């Protein structure tokens, strides 16, 4: 049995794929301990041929190709999990890359703690692979610790949606039926949060193990930057499934913090998108109105007070006003430094502390119409 199976969903990444796979081959844990599963989502460039070449050269490299294009990473990742034989699972987007000691550090940590999964620190890079100055999590504040699902401060703050800065016990994933949503973006949020909701033993390590390439040029946009009509339709579906998951697990208090992050992420993606017509924007605002209404239902404010007006107008159905104000905000954001722009879409830990926790029964009844969250009926109209 391999120590680690690493799964790569592939689609039209011929420019970056070798960097990603080579960062796995050169791991300090020893490549003989690693199984690489590359699942191609019907690429139209040479990505699949590159994957096949690695398969031919290394017996622990497996390349697969889906019969038809799924359009997102969820199905390729699920197929990879089905074929994995390693004790642990790791994931990468094929345009990113690992620190060369990532697998060794993650393997040693999960073995030591006998954990369901481990979360690590990570960093952004420019398209050319140049690392940003600061990692995602402040190393002066977030040191190694065990997460608690009812710790809505530090534990929630490091429990990000990405699958790529984590190592999972494969048996834990399989036995709990944890999977990615298929054919839609946001599949990693559903997977990671489902894992956390089912976990009993999760740790954070401050080691920087992963580098997330910001691919936002016109001809090389990654899925997270390709904010098309189809992207928002898919995210709407994913967010509905995520809300249902937290409701079924009776963890709406925790969901309020997930919602705080997702609400602003979606709104800024909508604001920044250059791929939508005004008619498409109006349609999408109507379809996602249920989601923004939750800010009132769950008593969760937007990250910046300047966004309150937009959310109120979405809820009121004043979509043309929303579009015009969004264009103004988008223009202002084009002048912001990249790290400032990135951080604007994320609540900081101060805001999380301001979100009220452990709501008393009278507030639960006011917000949810019941003292028992299990009786909450989903109203997504």
N, C-alpha and C positions, 0 to 999 in steps of 0.2 A: 504493500500500500504506500502511495506517495504521502509525504507529509502535508502537502498543500496542492490543491487543484485551483488554478487561476483561470477565470473565464473571461473571454474577450468577445463582445458583440462587435461585428465589423460591418461597416458600410462606407464605401468610397473614402478610404483613409490611406491611400497609397503613399501619400507624402509623409505620414507620421508612423505608420504601422511598425516599421523596422525599429524605430527608436523605442517604441513600447515593448516589443518582444525582446529586443536586446537587453533592456533594463531588467527583464525577468531571467534571461539566460545567464546574466552576469551576477546574479544574486550571491551574496556571501554564504548563504545556507547551503549552496551547492545545487546546481541545476538538476542533478540526478534525483533530488528530493521533491521536484516540482513537476506537476502535470499541467500543460498548457492546452486549453480547449478554446479554439477560435471558431466562432459560429458566424458565417457570412450571411448577411441579409440581402442577398441578390445584388451585390455591388456591380456597378457598370464600369468601374475602372479596373486596375490590376490588383486590387486588394486580395481577392481570393487566390490569385496565382502566387502572390507573396506568401500567403498562409500555407498553401500547398507546398511551396519550396521549403518552408520550415518543417513541415510534416515529413517531407522526404529526407531531410537532413538529420532530424532528431526523432527518436522513437517515442519520446514522451511529449511530442507535439501532435495534437489532433486538429484537423481542419474539417469543418462541416459547412454545408450550404443549405439554406432553407429552400423549399420548393417554390415559394412565392414570397414577395416582399411584404414584410410586416409593418415597416415604417417606424419602428421604435425598438429600443434595446430589450424590452421585456421578454418577448418570445425567444430571441437568441439566448438570453441569460437562462431562461427556464430550460431550454434544450441543453445548455451546458451543464446545468445542475443535474439533469437526468443522467448524463454520461460521466459525471465526475466520480472518481474513485478515491480521492485523497481524504485524509482524516479531517482536514479543514478546507474551507472555501475562501478564496479571495477574488476580487473583481477589479477590472480596470476598463475604462473607456480606451479605445485603441489609439486615440490621439494624445493620451496622457502618458506618464511614465512614473516608475517607482524609484525611490532612493535605493541604492545598491544593497543596503543592509536591512531593507524593509521586512523581507520575509523572515529573516533570522530573528529580528527583534519581536515581530508579531507572533511567530511560532513559540518562542521562549516564553513570552508573556501569557499566552493562552494556555500553554502546558502548565506553567507554574500556578496559575489561578484556577485551572479547571473551569474555565468560563464558558458561557454560551457564545459570547463574542467579545471582541476587544475593539475599541475605538482609538484611533491615533490622530495626532495633529497632521496638518497638511498645508500646502501652499499653492497659490496661483502662480502661473508663469505667463509671460507674453507669448505670442504665437511662435516666436523663435526659440522658446524654451528658457528664456531668461527669468529667473525667479523674482517675485515681488519681494520687497524688503521685509515685510512682516508676515508671519504665518497666520492662518485663520484664527487660531485660539492663542491668546496672550500667554506666552510661556512663563511669564512672571506671576501669573495668577492661577492658571490651570495646570496643576501638577498631577501626578498619578493618583487616582482614587477610584473607589468602587461606586458605581452609579446606583441610585435608588429611584425607582419609578415614581415615588411620591416626593422627590426632591425637585421642585419646580424652579430651582435656581441653577446651580452648577451642573447638575445631571442633565437637565433639559438643554442647557445652553450648548453642551458639547454633543448632544444626541442629534446630530445633523442627519439629513435625509440621504446623503450619498452612501452607496454600497462600497465605494472604492477606497475609503480610508479605514476599512474594517477587516477583521478576519472572523469567520463564523465556524462554529462546530457543525460539520455537515450533518451529523446525526440529529442535532437539535433542530436544524432547518427542516429536514425530511420528516421527522416524527411530529412536528407541529404543523405540517402542511403549509409552510410559508413559501410564497411564490410571488413573482412579479406580475403586475397587470400587463396584458399583452395589447399591442397595436396602438398604444397611446403613450404620450410623455407622462412623466410623474410616476413611472413604475418603480423607481428606486425609493421614493418616499413611502409608498405603500409597503414595500418589502421591509425596509429598515424599521418603520414604526410597528409593523406587525411582529417583527422579531423582538423589539423592545417590550411590547405588550405581553409577549409570551415568555420573557426571560426571567431568570432568577439570579443570574450571576454575570454581571457585565462590568468591565473595567475600562478606564481611560488611561492612555499613556501619552506623555507629552512628546514622544519621538515624532519627528516629521518624516513620514514614510511615503508620501504621495504628492505628485505635482500635477495640478489641473491646468491644462493649457487653455487659455482664453482665445478661442477661435472665432473672431467676429469680423473678419474681412468679408467683403461682398461675395467672393468666390469660394470661401472656405468655411462658412458659418457652421458651427456645431448645432445640434438639435436645440440646446437650451437658448441659443441666440436666434434661431430661425423662427421668429414669432409670427407665423402665418396664421391664417384663418383656421387651418386644420390643427395647428398647435393649440390654440385656445379651446377649440372644441374638445380635443383630447384631454387637456388639463381640467376642463369642466367635469368630464366623466371621472377622471382620477380623483378629484377632490370630493365628489359625491361618494365614491367608494371608500375613501379615507374617513369621511364623516360617519358613514355607516359602520365601519370597523370600530371606531372609538365608541360609538353608541352601543354596539353589541358587547363590547368589553367593559362597559360601565365605567369609562374613564373620560368623561366629558370635562372634568377639571383639567386633566392633562391636555386634552384636545384644545382647550382655549389657548394654550401657549403655542401649540402647533399652528393653530389658526392665525395667531398674531403674526407669525413668520410668513405663512403662505399667502395671507391676504395682501400684504404689501409687495411680496414677490410678484404675484399675479398682476397687481395694479400697475407696478412700474414696468413690467414686461409689455403690458397693454399700452402704456404711455409711450414707451420707447420704440415700439414697433413701427417700421416704415413699410410694412408689407400689407397693410389693411386699407381697404377703401372705407369711406364713411358709412356706406350701407352695411358693410360687413361689421364695422364697429358697433353700429346700432343693434344689429342682430345678436352679436356676442354679448353686449351689455344686457340685453333682455334675457339671454340664456343663463348668464352668470349672476343675475340679480339675486337669486336665492342665496348665493355664497356671501355677497356683501351684506345682505340682510342679517346674516349671523353675527355681524359685528355688534348689532343692537341686541339680538337675542341672547348672545353669550356675554354681553357687556365687555367687549374687547375693543379698545380704541386702535386707530391706525398708528403707525410708527411716528409719523410727523403730523402735527395738528393741521398743517396745510392741506393734508389729504382728507380731512374730515368732510370738507365741503363737497369734494368729488364723490365720496361714498354716500353722503346724504342725497346727492342729486341722482346717483345710480338707483338708490332705493326708491326715490320719488319718480323714477322713470323719465327724468329730464336729460335724455341721452345726447341731444344736440349740444347742450351746454357743456356736458362732460367732455365731448369730443373737442370743442374749442379750447377749453381750459387745459386739456391734456396736451394739445399742440404747443401751448405756451410753456408748460412745464418741460416738455421734451426738448424744446429749443434751449432752455436754460441749462438742462442737464448735459448738453453737448459741450459746454464750456468747463465742466467739472473734471478734476483729476480722476483717473480710473479707480483708485482705491476709495476715494470719497463717494463716487457714484455707486460702487459695489456695496459699500457699507450702508448707504441710505436705505437700501431695500431690506435691511436686517434690523430687527429690534435689538437694542443693547440690553445688557443684563439689568441696568437700572429700570428700564421699562418693564421687564419681566417681573421685577419685584413689586411694581406698582399694580400689576394685575392681581386682583383679589383672589385668594386661595381659600379652599375648604369652605365654600359658601354655606351659610346657615340655611336651615330648612325654609325659612320664610323667603329668603332670596332665591333659593332653588325653585320654590313654588312660583315666585314672581317671574323668573326668567324662563323656566322650563314647563310651568303648568303642573308640576308634580314634585313631591319630595323624593320620589324614587326615580333616579335617572334611567333605570331599566324600563320604565313605563313611558319614556319619552317617545313620541311618534315623530318620525322624520317628516318635516314639511319643507320640501325643496321647490315649492312653487315660486 
